[in-house]
Amino acid sequence: MNLVAQTHGKANVRMGDEVLITELEHHSNLVPWQMLCAQTGATLRVLPIDDRGQVELARLDELLTSRTRIVALAHVSNSLGTVLPVAQVAARARAVGAVTVVDGAQAVAHMPVDVAALGCDFYAFSGHKLYGPTGSGVLWGRRALLEAMPPWQGGGDMILAVTFGKTTYNSLPYKFEAGTPNISGAIGLGAAVEFLESLDLQGAHAHEEALLAYASETLGAIDDLRIVGTAEDKASLVSFVVAGVHPHDLGTILDEDGIAIRTGHHCAMPVMDYFKLAATARASFAFYNTFGEIDRLAAAIRRARSIFA
């Protein structure tokens, strides 16, 4: 996201232009655009969400204008699990001449991703969300856009020839890969991709959807538990709060029972602000999880309620 903001963004966004994001974004798809707007004098605009955690698509035409240069949105919300209507947003962004940038970190491990079908211009994801190493990731972009973008950083491997008077840059993708790369990280990410491709991805996706439905029903039946984010189209996680139990305390008690969840603002503080919460607890599911684990989660939550009752 930073690479796109500081190359394509700086080359194409001017004072008076606009960058549109959604209220669901992870900080990594918010802060780079704030920085770009501060550098260029552009305006950051936000497509709001509703009480179910869905973007208000009816507001899109109002917020997309002839001044919109970039539309950036998540494929799947990391804090609520909402699946965003990327293809619809990209088509409408293209109609006003805007480029669409998608944060796919939460999507690639849980669903098939076809960038051509989505119609986006850039798609990024991180390796560790794909069962790969930290510090690795992928940026896909349309070739014409990537070729037109200046390099982000200088150094070895991003050049063809260097003199004191002029540097000739290397071809794609090397133009954007200055210096010695994270070689072991790239190899590990490749292994993770091969591992996922060896699975029955449709079966894995169906299993995760069944886990999500079961978890939503099971946790929703617990007294004083509120599921935060009930979008019609969700993927692979349940975010929730329990009355009288701080999410951090809940995480500690669940950890004692051998259950790992994430607690906090999930690097999505504007989402927490919308729901007037400091934090939520988040249980995430993958193809290797079981329905029995969800039962254990529910039992541990009830134990936590009893401790704080």
C-alpha positions as CSV (number, residue, x, y, z in Angstrom):
1,M,0.0,0.0,0.0
2,N,2.8,2.4,0.8
3,L,4.5,1.6,-2.5
4,V,1.4,2.4,-4.5
5,A,0.7,5.5,-2.5
6,Q,4.2,6.9,-2.8
7,T,4.7,6.0,-6.5
8,H,1.4,5.9,-8.4
9,G,-0.2,8.2,-5.8
10,K,2.5,10.9,-5.8
11,A,2.6,10.9,-9.6
12,N,-1.1,11.2,-10.1
13,V,-2.7,12.9,-7.1
14,R,-2.7,16.7,-6.8
15,M,-4.2,19.4,-4.5
16,G,-7.9,19.3,-4.8
17,D,-8.0,15.6,-5.8
18,E,-9.7,13.0,-3.6
19,V,-8.8,9.5,-2.2
20,L,-11.8,7.4,-1.2
21,I,-11.5,4.6,1.4
22,T,-14.1,2.8,3.6
23,E,-14.8,3.0,7.3
24,L,-13.7,-0.7,7.6
25,E,-10.1,-0.3,6.7
26,H,-7.1,-1.7,8.6
27,H,-4.6,1.0,9.5
28,S,-2.3,-0.3,6.7
29,N,-5.0,0.8,4.1
30,L,-5.7,4.1,5.8
31,V,-2.5,5.7,7.1
32,P,-0.6,5.5,3.7
33,W,-3.5,7.5,2.1
34,Q,-3.6,10.0,4.9
35,M,0.1,10.5,4.4
36,L,-0.4,10.9,0.7
37,C,-3.1,13.5,1.2
38,A,-1.0,15.4,3.6
39,Q,1.9,15.4,1.1
40,T,-0.2,16.5,-1.9
41,G,-3.1,18.6,-0.5
42,A,-5.7,16.0,-1.6
43,T,-8.7,15.1,0.5
44,L,-9.4,11.8,2.1
45,R,-13.0,10.8,1.9
46,V,-14.7,7.8,3.7
47,L,-17.5,5.5,2.6
48,P,-19.4,4.8,5.8
49,I,-20.6,1.5,7.3
50,D,-23.9,0.6,8.9
51,D,-24.7,-1.1,12.2
52,R,-24.2,-4.6,10.6
53,G,-20.6,-3.6,9.5
54,Q,-21.5,-3.4,5.8
55,V,-20.4,-0.5,3.6
56,E,-23.2,1.8,2.6
57,L,-23.0,1.1,-1.1
58,A,-25.9,3.5,-1.8
59,R,-23.5,6.4,-0.8
60,L,-20.8,5.4,-3.3
61,D,-22.1,7.5,-6.2
62,E,-22.3,10.5,-3.9
63,L,-18.7,10.1,-2.8
64,L,-17.2,9.2,-6.2
65,T,-16.6,12.3,-8.2
66,S,-14.5,13.6,-11.1
67,R,-11.9,14.5,-8.5
68,T,-11.5,10.9,-7.2
69,R,-8.1,9.5,-8.2
70,I,-7.8,6.5,-6.0
71,V,-10.3,4.1,-4.3
72,A,-8.8,1.9,-1.6
73,L,-10.7,-0.8,0.2
74,A,-10.3,-4.2,1.9
75,H,-11.5,-7.4,0.2
76,V,-12.4,-8.7,3.7
77,S,-12.5,-6.7,6.9
78,N,-9.9,-8.0,9.4
79,S,-11.9,-6.7,12.4
80,L,-15.4,-7.8,11.4
81,G,-15.1,-10.4,8.6
82,T,-17.2,-8.4,6.3
83,V,-16.7,-9.3,2.6
84,L,-16.7,-6.0,0.6
85,P,-18.3,-5.6,-2.8
86,V,-15.0,-5.1,-4.6
87,A,-16.1,-5.8,-8.1
88,Q,-19.0,-3.3,-7.8
89,V,-16.8,-0.6,-6.3
90,A,-14.1,-1.1,-8.9
91,A,-16.5,-0.9,-11.8
92,R,-18.0,2.4,-10.5
93,A,-14.5,3.8,-9.7
94,R,-13.4,3.0,-13.2
95,A,-16.4,4.9,-14.6
96,V,-15.0,8.2,-13.0
97,G,-11.4,7.4,-14.0
98,A,-10.2,6.3,-10.5
99,V,-7.8,3.5,-9.8
100,T,-8.9,0.8,-7.3
101,V,-6.4,-0.6,-4.7
102,V,-7.4,-3.6,-2.8
103,D,-6.1,-4.9,0.6
104,G,-6.5,-8.6,0.1
105,A,-4.6,-9.7,3.3
106,Q,-7.7,-11.3,4.9
107,A,-9.1,-12.8,1.7
108,V,-6.3,-14.8,0.0
109,A,-6.2,-17.6,2.5
110,H,-10.0,-18.0,2.7
111,M,-11.5,-17.7,-0.8
112,P,-10.5,-17.8,-4.5
113,V,-9.2,-14.5,-5.7
114,D,-9.5,-13.6,-9.4
115,V,-8.1,-10.0,-9.9
116,A,-9.6,-10.0,-13.5
117,A,-13.1,-10.7,-12.2
118,L,-12.7,-8.2,-9.4
119,G,-11.7,-5.5,-11.9
120,C,-9.2,-3.9,-9.5
121,D,-6.0,-2.2,-10.5
122,F,-3.8,-3.2,-7.6
123,Y,-4.2,-6.1,-5.1
124,A,-1.9,-6.6,-2.1
125,F,-1.6,-9.3,0.6
126,S,0.9,-10.3,3.3
127,G,2.6,-13.6,3.6
128,H,1.9,-14.3,7.3
129,K,-1.9,-14.3,6.6
130,L,-1.3,-17.0,4.0
131,Y,0.5,-19.3,6.5
132,G,3.8,-18.0,5.2
133,P,6.6,-16.0,6.9
134,T,6.3,-12.6,8.3
135,G,7.9,-9.7,6.4
136,S,6.8,-11.2,3.1
137,G,4.0,-10.2,0.8
138,V,2.8,-9.6,-2.8
139,L,1.7,-6.6,-4.7
140,W,-0.1,-7.3,-8.0
141,G,-0.8,-4.4,-10.4
142,R,-1.8,-3.8,-13.9
143,R,1.3,-3.9,-16.1
144,A,0.6,-0.5,-17.7
145,L,0.3,1.2,-14.3
146,L,3.4,-0.5,-12.9
147,E,5.5,0.4,-15.9
148,A,4.4,4.1,-15.6
149,M,5.2,4.2,-11.9
150,P,8.6,5.5,-10.7
151,P,10.6,3.3,-8.4
152,W,9.9,3.7,-4.7
153,Q,13.5,3.0,-3.4
154,G,16.9,3.0,-5.0
155,G,19.7,0.4,-4.8
156,G,20.9,-2.8,-6.3
157,D,18.8,-5.0,-8.6
158,M,16.4,-2.2,-9.5
159,I,18.8,-0.8,-12.1
160,L,20.0,-1.8,-15.6
161,A,22.8,0.8,-15.8
162,V,24.2,3.6,-13.6
163,T,26.3,6.6,-14.4
164,F,26.7,9.8,-12.4
165,G,24.6,11.5,-15.0
166,K,21.7,9.0,-15.3
167,T,20.3,5.7,-14.0
168,T,18.3,3.4,-16.3
169,Y,15.8,1.3,-14.3
170,N,15.3,-2.4,-14.5
171,S,12.2,-4.0,-15.9
172,L,9.3,-5.3,-13.9
173,P,9.2,-6.5,-11.2
174,Y,12.8,-5.6,-10.4
175,K,12.2,-1.9,-10.6
176,F,10.4,-2.1,-7.3
177,E,12.7,-4.5,-5.6
178,A,15.8,-2.5,-4.5
179,G,18.5,-4.2,-2.5
180,T,19.0,-7.7,-1.3
181,P,15.5,-9.2,-1.0
182,N,14.1,-11.3,1.8
183,I,15.1,-14.4,0.0
184,S,14.2,-16.9,2.7
185,G,10.8,-15.1,3.2
186,A,10.0,-15.3,-0.5
187,I,10.9,-19.0,-0.6
188,G,8.7,-19.6,2.5
189,L,5.9,-17.7,0.9
190,G,6.2,-19.8,-2.2
191,A,6.0,-22.9,-0.1
192,A,2.9,-21.6,1.6
193,V,1.2,-20.9,-1.7
194,E,2.1,-24.4,-3.0
195,F,0.7,-25.9,0.2
196,L,-2.6,-24.0,-0.2
197,E,-2.9,-24.9,-3.9
198,S,-2.5,-28.6,-2.9
199,L,-5.7,-28.5,-0.9
200,D,-9.3,-28.8,-2.0
201,L,-9.8,-25.1,-1.8
202,Q,-13.5,-25.2,-2.5
203,G,-13.9,-27.8,0.2
204,A,-11.8,-25.7,2.6
205,H,-13.9,-22.6,1.9
206,A,-17.1,-24.6,2.5
207,H,-15.8,-25.9,5.8
208,E,-14.8,-22.4,6.9
209,E,-18.3,-21.1,6.0
210,A,-19.8,-23.9,8.0
211,L,-17.6,-23.1,11.0
212,L,-18.5,-19.4,10.8
213,A,-22.3,-20.3,10.7
214,Y,-21.9,-22.6,13.7
215,A,-19.8,-20.2,15.7
216,S,-22.3,-17.3,15.0
217,E,-25.2,-19.5,16.2
218,T,-23.3,-21.0,19.2
219,L,-21.8,-17.7,20.5
220,G,-24.9,-15.8,19.8
221,A,-26.8,-18.0,22.3
222,I,-24.5,-17.0,25.2
223,D,-26.1,-14.5,27.6
224,D,-24.6,-11.0,27.5
225,L,-22.5,-11.8,24.4
226,R,-22.9,-9.4,21.4
227,I,-21.5,-10.2,18.0
228,V,-20.0,-7.1,16.4
229,G,-20.4,-7.2,12.7
230,T,-23.3,-9.2,11.3
231,A,-22.9,-8.5,7.6
232,E,-24.8,-10.8,5.2
233,D,-21.5,-11.7,3.5
234,K,-18.8,-12.6,6.0
235,A,-15.6,-14.6,6.0
236,S,-14.0,-16.8,8.7
237,L,-14.2,-14.8,11.9
238,V,-16.5,-13.7,14.7
239,S,-15.8,-10.4,16.6
240,F,-17.6,-10.1,19.9
241,V,-17.9,-8.5,23.3
242,V,-19.2,-9.9,26.6
243,A,-20.9,-7.5,29.0
244,G,-18.9,-7.1,32.2
245,V,-15.7,-8.7,30.8
246,H,-13.0,-6.7,29.1
247,P,-11.8,-8.3,25.9
248,H,-8.2,-8.4,27.3
249,D,-9.4,-10.2,30.4
250,L,-11.4,-12.6,28.3
251,G,-8.4,-13.3,26.1
252,T,-6.3,-14.1,29.2
253,I,-8.9,-16.6,30.6
254,L,-9.4,-18.3,27.3
255,D,-5.6,-18.6,27.0
256,E,-5.7,-20.6,30.3
257,D,-8.0,-23.0,28.5
258,G,-5.7,-23.4,25.6
259,I,-7.8,-21.2,23.3
260,A,-6.0,-18.5,21.2
261,I,-8.0,-15.4,20.2
262,R,-7.1,-11.9,19.3
263,T,-8.2,-9.0,21.5
264,G,-7.9,-5.2,21.0
265,H,-8.8,-2.7,18.3
266,H,-7.3,-5.0,15.6
267,C,-5.5,-2.1,13.9
268,A,-8.9,-0.8,12.9
269,M,-9.6,1.9,15.4
270,P,-12.2,3.8,13.3
271,V,-14.3,0.6,13.3
272,M,-14.1,0.4,17.1
273,D,-15.1,4.1,17.2
274,Y,-18.1,3.5,15.0
275,F,-19.4,0.8,17.4
276,K,-18.3,2.9,20.5
277,L,-16.0,0.2,21.7
278,A,-12.4,0.2,22.9
279,A,-11.8,-3.3,21.8
280,T,-13.4,-6.6,20.8
281,A,-12.5,-10.3,21.1
282,R,-12.0,-12.0,17.7
283,A,-12.1,-15.7,17.0
284,S,-10.7,-16.6,13.6
285,F,-11.3,-19.9,11.8
286,A,-9.3,-21.8,9.1
287,F,-9.7,-25.1,7.3
288,Y,-8.0,-26.9,10.1
289,N,-10.4,-25.8,12.9
290,T,-13.2,-28.0,14.2
291,F,-16.7,-27.6,15.5
292,G,-15.5,-29.1,18.8
293,E,-13.1,-26.2,19.2
294,I,-16.0,-23.8,18.8
295,D,-17.8,-25.7,21.6
296,R,-14.7,-25.3,23.8
297,L,-14.6,-21.6,23.0
298,A,-18.2,-21.2,24.1
299,A,-17.6,-23.1,27.3
300,A,-14.6,-21.0,28.1
301,I,-16.5,-17.8,27.5
302,R,-19.2,-19.0,29.9
303,R,-16.5,-19.7,32.5
304,A,-15.1,-16.2,32.0
305,R,-18.6,-14.7,32.6
306,S,-19.0,-16.7,35.8
307,I,-15.6,-15.4,37.1
308,F,-16.7,-11.8,36.5
309,A,-20.3,-12.2,37.5
